Amino acid sequence: MARIEFWLEYASTYSYLSVARISRLTDGQGIQIDWQPFWLYPVREKLGLPPPFPEGSPRERYMWRDLER
């Protein structure tokens, strides 16, 4: 049986969209999904990186508009 390692970030809206669709692609194909959840926030925090979509920023507004599409 073929296997796919699928890494998903808990707080990612884009991960959510991928999770919602992956089963449709693998159902009946003999492919097993190995779910690999992680949380990126502690990594970003340790590295001193800002949030990817700061609240109220143009990036955040674009993300929500992108998801609606």
Backbone atoms as SQL, in Angstrom:
CREATE TABLE atoms (id INTEGER PRIMARY KEY, chain TEXT, resi INTEGER, resn TEXT, atom TEXT, x REAL, y REAL, z REAL);
INSERT INTO atoms VALUES
  (1, 'A', 1, 'MET', 'N', 0.842, -1.190, 0.000),
  (2, 'A', 1, 'MET', 'CA', 0.000, 0.000, 0.000),
  (3, 'A', 1, 'MET', 'C', 0.882, 1.247, 0.000),
  (4, 'A', 2, 'ALA', 'N', 0.532, 2.170, -0.856),
  (5, 'A', 2, 'ALA', 'CA', 1.263, 3.439, -0.906),
  (6, 'A', 2, 'ALA', 'C', 0.904, 4.274, 0.313),
  (7, 'A', 3, 'ARG', 'N', 1.851, 5.099, 0.723),
  (8, 'A', 3, 'ARG', 'CA', 1.642, 5.952, 1.889),
  (9, 'A', 3, 'ARG', 'C', 2.052, 7.380, 1.550),
  (10, 'A', 4, 'ILE', 'N', 1.321, 8.303, 2.139),
  (11, 'A', 4, 'ILE', 'CA', 1.652, 9.726, 2.033),
  (12, 'A', 4, 'ILE', 'C', 1.836, 10.245, 3.449),
  (13, 'A', 5, 'GLU', 'N', 2.960, 10.913, 3.683),
  (14, 'A', 5, 'GLU', 'CA', 3.167, 11.602, 4.952),
  (15, 'A', 5, 'GLU', 'C', 2.608, 13.009, 4.772),
  (16, 'A', 6, 'PHE', 'N', 1.603, 13.340, 5.552),
  (17, 'A', 6, 'PHE', 'CA', 0.926, 14.620, 5.394),
  (18, 'A', 6, 'PHE', 'C', 1.147, 15.462, 6.638),
  (19, 'A', 7, 'TRP', 'N', 1.947, 16.521, 6.488),
  (20, 'A', 7, 'TRP', 'CA', 2.259, 17.435, 7.594),
  (21, 'A', 7, 'TRP', 'C', 1.246, 18.566, 7.569),
  (22, 'A', 8, 'LEU', 'N', 0.624, 18.808, 8.717),
  (23, 'A', 8, 'LEU', 'CA', -0.346, 19.883, 8.790),
  (24, 'A', 8, 'LEU', 'C', -0.116, 20.706, 10.040),
  (25, 'A', 9, 'GLU', 'N', -0.226, 21.986, 9.871),
  (26, 'A', 9, 'GLU', 'CA', -0.029, 22.916, 10.975),
  (27, 'A', 9, 'GLU', 'C', -1.387, 23.193, 11.604),
  (28, 'A', 10, 'TYR', 'N', -1.483, 22.980, 12.902),
  (29, 'A', 10, 'TYR', 'CA', -2.753, 23.099, 13.619),
  (30, 'A', 10, 'TYR', 'C', -3.492, 24.406, 13.357),
  (31, 'A', 11, 'ALA', 'N', -2.804, 25.507, 13.343),
  (32, 'A', 11, 'ALA', 'CA', -3.471, 26.802, 13.260),
  (33, 'A', 11, 'ALA', 'C', -3.542, 27.362, 11.842),
  (34, 'A', 12, 'SER', 'N', -3.135, 26.589, 10.863),
  (35, 'A', 12, 'SER', 'CA', -3.080, 27.095, 9.494),
  (36, 'A', 12, 'SER', 'C', -4.408, 26.927, 8.770),
  (37, 'A', 13, 'THR', 'N', -4.941, 28.021, 8.289),
  (38, 'A', 13, 'THR', 'CA', -6.166, 27.947, 7.501),
  (39, 'A', 13, 'THR', 'C', -5.922, 27.199, 6.196),
  (40, 'A', 14, 'TYR', 'N', -4.713, 27.291, 5.662),
  (41, 'A', 14, 'TYR', 'CA', -4.393, 26.577, 4.425),
  (42, 'A', 14, 'TYR', 'C', -4.270, 25.076, 4.677),
  (43, 'A', 15, 'SER', 'N', -3.736, 24.683, 5.824),
  (44, 'A', 15, 'SER', 'CA', -3.717, 23.257, 6.182),
  (45, 'A', 15, 'SER', 'C', -5.139, 22.725, 6.268),
  (46, 'A', 16, 'TYR', 'N', -6.023, 23.519, 6.854),
  (47, 'A', 16, 'TYR', 'CA', -7.419, 23.107, 6.984),
  (48, 'A', 16, 'TYR', 'C', -8.019, 22.789, 5.608),
  (49, 'A', 17, 'LEU', 'N', -7.767, 23.642, 4.639),
  (50, 'A', 17, 'LEU', 'CA', -8.302, 23.409, 3.297),
  (51, 'A', 17, 'LEU', 'C', -7.740, 22.122, 2.692),
  (52, 'A', 18, 'SER', 'N', -6.460, 21.872, 2.913),
  (53, 'A', 18, 'SER', 'CA', -5.831, 20.659, 2.387),
  (54, 'A', 18, 'SER', 'C', -6.392, 19.417, 3.059),
  (55, 'A', 19, 'VAL', 'N', -6.574, 19.472, 4.375),
  (56, 'A', 19, 'VAL', 'CA', -7.135, 18.340, 5.112),
  (57, 'A', 19, 'VAL', 'C', -8.541, 18.036, 4.601),
  (58, 'A', 20, 'ALA', 'N', -9.299, 19.074, 4.321),
  (59, 'A', 20, 'ALA', 'CA', -10.669, 18.894, 3.863),
  (60, 'A', 20, 'ALA', 'C', -10.731, 18.224, 2.497),
  (61, 'A', 21, 'ARG', 'N', -9.663, 18.269, 1.736),
  (62, 'A', 21, 'ARG', 'CA', -9.668, 17.737, 0.364),
  (63, 'A', 21, 'ARG', 'C', -8.873, 16.458, 0.174),
  (64, 'A', 22, 'ILE', 'N', -7.928, 16.169, 1.050),
  (65, 'A', 22, 'ILE', 'CA', -7.001, 15.067, 0.783),
  (66, 'A', 22, 'ILE', 'C', -7.691, 13.709, 0.701),
  (67, 'A', 23, 'SER', 'N', -8.703, 13.482, 1.509),
  (68, 'A', 23, 'SER', 'CA', -9.387, 12.188, 1.478),
  (69, 'A', 23, 'SER', 'C', -10.061, 11.929, 0.134),
  (70, 'A', 24, 'ARG', 'N', -10.583, 12.974, -0.484),
  (71, 'A', 24, 'ARG', 'CA', -11.204, 12.803, -1.807),
  (72, 'A', 24, 'ARG', 'C', -10.183, 12.331, -2.836),
  (73, 'A', 25, 'LEU', 'N', -8.930, 12.744, -2.657),
  (74, 'A', 25, 'LEU', 'CA', -7.890, 12.357, -3.606),
  (75, 'A', 25, 'LEU', 'C', -7.373, 10.938, -3.365),
  (76, 'A', 26, 'THR', 'N', -7.442, 10.491, -2.130),
  (77, 'A', 26, 'THR', 'CA', -6.859, 9.191, -1.790),
  (78, 'A', 26, 'THR', 'C', -7.884, 8.069, -1.667),
  (79, 'A', 27, 'ASP', 'N', -9.152, 8.386, -1.459),
  (80, 'A', 27, 'ASP', 'CA', -10.183, 7.347, -1.311),
  (81, 'A', 27, 'ASP', 'C', -10.211, 6.434, -2.530),
  (82, 'A', 28, 'GLY', 'N', -10.179, 5.136, -2.261),
  (83, 'A', 28, 'GLY', 'CA', -10.249, 4.152, -3.336),
  (84, 'A', 28, 'GLY', 'C', -8.975, 4.011, -4.146),
  (85, 'A', 29, 'GLN', 'N', -7.907, 4.678, -3.746),
  (86, 'A', 29, 'GLN', 'CA', -6.651, 4.639, -4.492),
  (87, 'A', 29, 'GLN', 'C', -5.610, 3.736, -3.836),
  (88, 'A', 30, 'GLY', 'N', -5.950, 3.148, -2.685),
  (89, 'A', 30, 'GLY', 'CA', -4.985, 2.306, -1.988),
  (90, 'A', 30, 'GLY', 'C', -3.848, 3.105, -1.371),
  (91, 'A', 31, 'ILE', 'N', -4.147, 4.310, -0.950),
  (92, 'A', 31, 'ILE', 'CA', -3.136, 5.196, -0.363),
  (93, 'A', 31, 'ILE', 'C', -3.496, 5.446, 1.096),
  (94, 'A', 32, 'GLN', 'N', -2.530, 5.223, 1.973),
  (95, 'A', 32, 'GLN', 'CA', -2.731, 5.499, 3.389),
  (96, 'A', 32, 'GLN', 'C', -2.106, 6.840, 3.729),
  (97, 'A', 33, 'ILE', 'N', -2.824, 7.636, 4.507),
  (98, 'A', 33, 'ILE', 'CA', -2.321, 8.944, 4.924),
  (99, 'A', 33, 'ILE', 'C', -1.727, 8.812, 6.321),
  (100, 'A', 34, 'ASP', 'N', -0.469, 9.180, 6.463),
  (101, 'A', 34, 'ASP', 'CA', 0.178, 9.244, 7.770),
  (102, 'A', 34, 'ASP', 'C', 0.131, 10.704, 8.214),
  (103, 'A', 35, 'TRP', 'N', -0.794, 11.020, 9.117),
  (104, 'A', 35, 'TRP', 'CA', -0.984, 12.390, 9.585),
  (105, 'A', 35, 'TRP', 'C', 0.174, 12.796, 10.478),
  (106, 'A', 36, 'GLN', 'N', 0.782, 13.944, 10.200),
  (107, 'A', 36, 'GLN', 'CA', 1.904, 14.474, 10.966),
  (108, 'A', 36, 'GLN', 'C', 1.570, 15.897, 11.422),
  (109, 'A', 37, 'PRO', 'N', 0.735, 16.034, 12.445),
  (110, 'A', 37, 'PRO', 'CA', 0.384, 17.380, 12.902),
  (111, 'A', 37, 'PRO', 'C', 1.529, 18.041, 13.677),
  (112, 'A', 38, 'PHE', 'N', 1.640, 19.328, 13.555),
  (113, 'A', 38, 'PHE', 'CA', 2.626, 20.091, 14.323),
  (114, 'A', 38, 'PHE', 'C', 2.084, 21.485, 14.562),
  (115, 'A', 39, 'TRP', 'N', 2.735, 22.202, 15.444),
  (116, 'A', 39, 'TRP', 'CA', 2.338, 23.580, 15.744),
  (117, 'A', 39, 'TRP', 'C', 3.539, 24.469, 15.518),
  (118, 'A', 40, 'LEU', 'N', 3.456, 25.331, 14.544),
  (119, 'A', 40, 'LEU', 'CA', 4.577, 26.172, 14.137),
  (120, 'A', 40, 'LEU', 'C', 4.833, 27.342, 15.086),
  (121, 'A', 41, 'TYR', 'N', 3.818, 27.778, 15.827),
  (122, 'A', 41, 'TYR', 'CA', 3.946, 28.953, 16.684),
  (123, 'A', 41, 'TYR', 'C', 5.162, 28.890, 17.619),
  (124, 'A', 42, 'PRO', 'N', 5.380, 27.801, 18.378),
  (125, 'A', 42, 'PRO', 'CA', 6.543, 27.775, 19.277),
  (126, 'A', 42, 'PRO', 'C', 7.877, 27.889, 18.531),
  (127, 'A', 43, 'VAL', 'N', 7.935, 27.338, 17.327),
  (128, 'A', 43, 'VAL', 'CA', 9.169, 27.425, 16.532),
  (129, 'A', 43, 'VAL', 'C', 9.409, 28.876, 16.127),
  (130, 'A', 44, 'ARG', 'N', 8.363, 29.517, 15.603),
  (131, 'A', 44, 'ARG', 'CA', 8.489, 30.929, 15.193),
  (132, 'A', 44, 'ARG', 'C', 8.863, 31.798, 16.376),
  (133, 'A', 45, 'GLU', 'N', 8.234, 31.526, 17.525),
  (134, 'A', 45, 'GLU', 'CA', 8.499, 32.308, 18.732),
  (135, 'A', 45, 'GLU', 'C', 9.961, 32.142, 19.171),
  (136, 'A', 46, 'LYS', 'N', 10.454, 30.918, 19.166),
  (137, 'A', 46, 'LYS', 'CA', 11.834, 30.664, 19.572),
  (138, 'A', 46, 'LYS', 'C', 12.834, 31.350, 18.642),
  (139, 'A', 47, 'LEU', 'N', 12.496, 31.417, 17.361),
  (140, 'A', 47, 'LEU', 'CA', 13.372, 32.063, 16.383),
  (141, 'A', 47, 'LEU', 'C', 13.180, 33.575, 16.329),
  (142, 'A', 48, 'GLY', 'N', 12.205, 34.090, 17.081),
  (143, 'A', 48, 'GLY', 'CA', 11.955, 35.531, 17.097),
  (144, 'A', 48, 'GLY', 'C', 11.274, 36.040, 15.841),
  (145, 'A', 49, 'LEU', 'N', 10.524, 35.182, 15.168),
  (146, 'A', 49, 'LEU', 'CA', 9.843, 35.581, 13.939),
  (147, 'A', 49, 'LEU', 'C', 8.460, 36.134, 14.261),
  (148, 'A', 50, 'PRO', 'N', 8.031, 37.135, 13.526),
  (149, 'A', 50, 'PRO', 'CA', 6.692, 37.693, 13.768),
  (150, 'A', 50, 'PRO', 'C', 5.622, 36.735, 13.245),
  (151, 'A', 51, 'PRO', 'N', 4.379, 36.920, 13.649),
  (152, 'A', 51, 'PRO', 'CA', 3.310, 36.082, 13.107),
  (153, 'A', 51, 'PRO', 'C', 3.180, 36.303, 11.604),
  (154, 'A', 52, 'PRO', 'N', 2.821, 35.261, 10.857),
  (155, 'A', 52, 'PRO', 'CA', 2.753, 35.407, 9.400),
  (156, 'A', 52, 'PRO', 'C', 1.615, 36.320, 8.936),
  (157, 'A', 53, 'PHE', 'N', 0.540, 36.376, 9.713),
  (158, 'A', 53, 'PHE', 'CA', -0.609, 37.206, 9.352),
  (159, 'A', 53, 'PHE', 'C', -1.006, 38.058, 10.554),
  (160, 'A', 54, 'PRO', 'N', -0.259, 39.145, 10.812),
  (161, 'A', 54, 'PRO', 'CA', -0.579, 39.986, 11.980),
  (162, 'A', 54, 'PRO', 'C', -2.018, 40.494, 11.915),
  (163, 'A', 55, 'GLU', 'N', -2.668, 40.505, 13.061),
  (164, 'A', 55, 'GLU', 'CA', -4.066, 40.921, 13.136),
  (165, 'A', 55, 'GLU', 'C', -4.246, 42.333, 12.593),
  (166, 'A', 56, 'GLY', 'N', -5.198, 42.472, 11.680),
  (167, 'A', 56, 'GLY', 'CA', -5.507, 43.778, 11.100),
  (168, 'A', 56, 'GLY', 'C', -4.595, 44.194, 9.957),
  (169, 'A', 57, 'SER', 'N', -3.622, 43.350, 9.613),
  (170, 'A', 57, 'SER', 'CA', -2.664, 43.710, 8.553),
  (171, 'A', 57, 'SER', 'C', -3.234, 43.407, 7.163),
  (172, 'A', 58, 'PRO', 'N', -2.641, 44.021, 6.132),
  (173, 'A', 58, 'PRO', 'CA', -3.057, 43.695, 4.758),
  (174, 'A', 58, 'PRO', 'C', -2.885, 42.206, 4.456),
  (175, 'A', 59, 'ARG', 'N', -1.850, 41.580, 5.004),
  (176, 'A', 59, 'ARG', 'CA', -1.645, 40.143, 4.777),
  (177, 'A', 59, 'ARG', 'C', -2.798, 39.328, 5.348),
  (178, 'A', 60, 'GLU', 'N', -3.262, 39.717, 6.521),
  (179, 'A', 60, 'GLU', 'CA', -4.389, 38.986, 7.118),
  (180, 'A', 60, 'GLU', 'C', -5.655, 39.172, 6.273),
  (181, 'A', 61, 'ARG', 'N', -5.908, 40.388, 5.840),
  (182, 'A', 61, 'ARG', 'CA', -7.096, 40.631, 5.011),
  (183, 'A', 61, 'ARG', 'C', -7.019, 39.839, 3.709),
  (184, 'A', 62, 'TYR', 'N', -5.830, 39.788, 3.105),
  (185, 'A', 62, 'TYR', 'CA', -5.668, 39.025, 1.867),
  (186, 'A', 62, 'TYR', 'C', -5.908, 37.532, 2.116),
  (187, 'A', 63, 'MET', 'N', -5.391, 37.011, 3.237),
  (188, 'A', 63, 'MET', 'CA', -5.563, 35.595, 3.557),
  (189, 'A', 63, 'MET', 'C', -7.050, 35.252, 3.614),
  (190, 'A', 64, 'TRP', 'N', -7.841, 36.047, 4.319),
  (191, 'A', 64, 'TRP', 'CA', -9.272, 35.766, 4.436),
  (192, 'A', 64, 'TRP', 'C', -9.961, 35.870, 3.085),
  (193, 'A', 65, 'ARG', 'N', -9.585, 36.862, 2.279),
  (194, 'A', 65, 'ARG', 'CA', -10.173, 36.990, 0.950),
  (195, 'A', 65, 'ARG', 'C', -9.785, 35.787, 0.074),
  (196, 'A', 66, 'ASP', 'N', -8.523, 35.359, 0.187),
  (197, 'A', 66, 'ASP', 'CA', -8.049, 34.213, -0.566),
  (198, 'A', 66, 'ASP', 'C', -8.826, 32.955, -0.193),
  (199, 'A', 67, 'LEU', 'N', -9.081, 32.773, 1.090),
  (200, 'A', 67, 'LEU', 'CA', -9.816, 31.589, 1.542),
  (201, 'A', 67, 'LEU', 'C', -11.264, 31.599, 1.028),
  (202, 'A', 68, 'GLU', 'N', -11.854, 32.779, 0.944),
  (203, 'A', 68, 'GLU', 'CA', -13.221, 32.857, 0.434),
  (204, 'A', 68, 'GLU', 'C', -13.309, 32.399, -1.012),
  (205, 'A', 69, 'ARG', 'N', -12.231, 32.665, -1.766),
  (206, 'A', 69, 'ARG', 'CA', -12.228, 32.261, -3.168),
  (207, 'A', 69, 'ARG', 'C', -12.152, 30.763, -3.263);
